[in-house]
Structure formats: structure tokens, C-alpha cells
């Protein structure tokens, strides 16, 4: 009887651990997405028009979009206790959506691992209440929901630019 209970507990812990790894994915960045094909038939499209279209796209999805300087926007999304921050550089030909910062999204990068290793402190993440080592990933990772938010933002930006 004790072995059956032990096997059930072990199987449950394994399932919880594996489901935690499923939530971590490599960070999705949009790099140099060209939109001139969409705008090529339009005349007199300014950087201000592009800025307004990007801001409209973000606001429609709950992002707070602020201009940092000409050609650079910052997007912040707050969902429950999660926070994602992206940089959105843009010009007449292309735009990018790049990871900047996050909270409560299990972000981890190779640089953090190198710093932790130099200090002889193993870098650990907590996923679903279980501490896991991050050594299996070769790039920066984050909770998979962040990537969905960025993909939706990218899609909405393309829609708003097509309406110019």
C-alpha cells in the first residue's frame, strides 16, 4: 500500500514539474518587420502617422504606449500581477518589438546564469511552486503568455498600419 501511495505522489510531482517547463519558452522578439509593402500605395505617410497607428494598436489590446523619443516607443502591459515592458523602435520602413523588462513572468537569461555561476550560486526558478534549474535552455526564456501578448501586439500593429 505504501509503495502505491509513493508511486502516485512521485507521478504527480513529475507531472507538475513537466507542466512547469512547458510554460517557459524562448523570448519572441519582432525584429525589423517591414511594412512598406502595406504603405507603398499611400502618399504622405509621416513618422507621426506611424507612431499613432502603433499606439492605437497597443491601446486596443490594453498596452500603455509612451513615446520615449522620436522613433522609439515603450509599451507596458499589466495583467493581474504580471508586467511586461517592450521597446518599439520604428522608422519609415520597419518596426521592431523587443523585450525590455518583466515581472512575475519567470524571465531568465544566459547572462544571469553566468553571473550566478561566477558567484557560485545556482540560478533557480520557481515554476508552479517548484524550484527548477534553468540549465536546459540555451537562450533567454520567459512565460509563454508573454509571447502570445507580443504576437497579438504585432498582428494589431500590422492591421493599424494597413488602415493608414
N, C-alpha and C positions, 0 to 999 in steps of 0.2 A: 504494500500500500504506500509506503514512504517513497519507494522508487517511482511510482506513478505520479505522485504529487511533485516530486523533484523534476521529472521529465516535463510535466505540464508547466511548471514555473520556468524552467530553462527554455522551453519552446516559446513561451510568452515573452520573456526577456529578449530572445533572439528576434522575434517579430517586431517588437518595439524598437530595437536598435536598428534593424534594417529599414524600418519606415522612417526613422530619423535621417539616415543617409540619403533617402530618396528626396528629402526636402532641400538638400544643398545642391546647387547647380553652378557651373561656371558663369561668371557675370556676363550678361548680354549688353554690349555697347553697340550703338549705331554709329558707324564711322563714315563720314563723308558721303552721306546719302544725297545723291544728285537729284535735283528737281527741275532742272532747266527744261527737260522734255515736257513737263506739265505746263511750264510758263512760257514756252517758246513762241506760242501764238499770241500771247498777250504783249501789250506795249506799256511802257512806263511803269513797270513794277519796281518799287523802291525797297530799300532795306527796311524802311518803316512798315511797309505793307507786309513784308515777310515776318517781321517781329510781331505785328498784330495777329497774323494768322497763327503763328506758333503759340502765342499767348492764349488766343481763343481756343485752340486745341487743348492745351493743358488745363485751362479753367473748366472746360466742359467735362473733364474727367476727374476734377477735384484737386488738381495740382495748383499750387500757388506759384505763379511765374513772375519773376522780378528781373528787370534789366540790370546787369552788373556794370556793363559798359557797352559802347556800340559794337554790335556783332557778337555779344555774349549774354545769354540769359541763364538764370538759375531757376530750377524747378524743385519745389519741395512738396512731397505728398505725405500726409499724416493719415494713417488708417489704424484705428484703435490705438494700440501702444507702439505701433511701428512708424518709423520715419525714414523716408528715402530722399536723398538730395542728388540731383543731376546737374551737370553743366550742359548748356546747349549753345555751342558756338555755331554761327551761321554767316553766310555771305550770299552774294548774288547767285551762286551756282550750287551750293550744297549746305548741309547742316549735319551735326552730329549730336548724339545724346550719350553722354559719358558719365559713368559713376563718379560721384564726388564723396558721398558720406552716407551713413545709415545708422539707425539704432534699432536694436531688437530684431535684426534680420540675419544674425549669425554670420556676418561678414568676416572673412579671414583671407589673408594674402600670404604669398611666399615671403615677403619682406618681414611680416610679423613672425613667421616661423624662424627665419634666420636670426632675428633679434632674440627670440626666446631661446634658441639653441645656444647662442653665444653666452647667454646668462645662465645656462644650464637649467632652464625652467621649461618643462614640456608644455607646449601650447595645447590647451584643451578647449573644446567647445561643449556646451550643454545643448543637447537636442532632445526635445520631449522629456526633459528631466534627467537624461542620462549623459554622463560625461563621455565624450568620444574624442579620439585623437584625429587630427586633420591631415595626417601624413599621406593618405591615399590620393589626395588631389594635387595636381601639378600646376594649378593656376588659382587665381583668386576665386572664391566661391561665396555664394550668398543664398538666402532662402529663395526657392523657386518662384514665389509670388512676386518678388522684385522684377524678375524677367518678364512676367506677364504684364505688370504695370508699364514697363518700358516699351514692350511691343505694342500695347494699346495706345500709348502716347505717340509712338512713331506712326502708327496707322492713322490716327486722328490728325496729326500734323500734315500728312500727305493729302488727306481729304480737304483740310482747310486751305492748303496751298493750291489745290486744284480748283477751288472756288474763286481764286483771285482773278 
